[in-house]
Amino acid sequence: MLTAELIFQQAGLKSTTSRLEVTAVLAKSSHPLTHQDILKQLPDSFDRVTLYRVLDWLLQNEVIHRIAGEDCVWRFHLNASESRNSRYSKSKTVSKNKALTQHSHAHFQCSSCGKVFCLDNVHPKLTNDVPADLIVDSIELNIKGKCINCQN
């Protein structure tokens, strides 16, 4: 598992105590977490405004991505895994009308328990119907159904 320190080092980003603490919580989770889920795992001294600022910074620097759940609550997940360390290279090449490789996978939300899962191997495809004067930054695909735990 990647550590928060290693993620920042590989990305060439400045780490602070707050950024490291939030990233460590996300690194331990196997599924995307809400703001409240993250806040519950942080020290009591950590305030919600600081968490919002850290999450915004992590989003801007493409360390994490966010997913809008059916309940209109954002969930946050790392853009990193041991098999994808290369995503933190400083040189990104994005061709016109191609989704960013940092976040172009589908998500699954359980209609019973509400949990959201990243489907890293399910990639939405962009058709050639996008007008030539538009540049696509990302594609979102949300699949809804019942997770394995709620099927029983």
N, C-alpha and C positions, 0 to 999 in steps of 0.2 A: 504494500500500500504506500502511496506517495504521502509524504509528510507535508504540512503547511510550509515549513521552511524550504524544503526542496522545490515545491511548486513556485515559490517566489524567486528562488535562486535561478531556476531554469528559465523563468519568464523575464528575468532581469528587472524585477519590480522591487520597489522599496517596501520592506515589511515593517509593520508596527505591531505592538502587542495586540491591539484590537483586531487588526486584519488577520493576524496569526490565529487568534482564538476562534474567530468566526470560520476561517478556512479549515481549522482542525475539526470543528463540529461537522462541517459539510463533508470532509474527507472520511469521517467515520460512518457516515450514513450511506446505506445502499439504495436509498430512494430520495427524491426531492423533498425538502423540508419547507414548511411555512415560516414566516417571520416569528410567529409564536413558538413553533417547535424549536427553532434555533435559540431564541431568547431563554427558553427553559433550561437549555443545556449550558448556558454561559454563567459565569459568576454573578452573584446577586448585585454586585456593584456595576454591572454592565447595563446601561440604559438603552431604551428602545430607539432613541434618536441616533445614537452612535451606531447601533446596528443598521438602521436604514442607510446611514452614510457609508458604512463599510460595504454593505451589499451593493449600493450604487457604484462605488469605486470598483469592486470586484467585477461587476457587469461591464463597466466601461473598459476595463482592462482584459476582458474576455477570459477571466479565470473561472467564472460561473455563467450559467444561463438560467433563465427563469421561464416558468411554465404557468400559464393561466389555467386554473382549475375551473370546473363547471360552477363552483361556488364563488367565482370571481376573486379568489385568493391566490396571490402569487406563491409559487413554490420555487425553491432555489436548489441547484445541483451543480457540482463541479464539472468543468469541461475536461477533467483529467482522469486518466487511469494509467496503470502501469504499462499497458499495451499502447498507450497513445501519448507518451511523453513528448513526442515531436510537435504536438499542437502548440507548445510554448515557444517555438522559435520566433525570433523577431521578424524574420522575413516571411510575409504572407503574400501569396499570389492569388488574387481573386479575379478570375476572368469574368467578362461581362455576361450578365444573365445566368450566373452560377451562384448557388447558395454557398454561404461561407461554410467551410469544412468544420469550423469550430462548433457549430450547432445546426445540424441538418438532419436530425433523426426524429422519429415519431415518439409520442408519449401515449401511455395507456392510463386511463383513470377508472378506477373501480366505482361503479354506480352504487354499490352497497356501502363500502367502508370509506370511500373518498380518497384512498391512497393513490398517488401518481407514481408511475414507473417510467424511466427512460428506456426506450426500445432502441438501443444503440445500433442494432443491425437492420432496422427498418428505416429506409431512407426515402422520403418523398421525392418524386422526380418532377423536374421543371420542364414544362413543354416549351416548344419554340413559339408559342402564341403570345409570349410577353413582348410588348412593343420594344423595338430596338433602342429607343431613347431612355429606357428604364433599366436601372441596375438593381438586381435583387440582392439583398443582404442576408435574408434568412427565409426559411419556409417552416411553417408550423403545421403539424398534423397531430390531432388529438383523437385517439381511439377510445371509445367508451365500452364498458362491459363489466364482467365480474372477474375479480382476481381468483386465484386458486383457493385462497382461504375462505372466500365468500361463496364459492360454488357449492360447498357442502351444506 
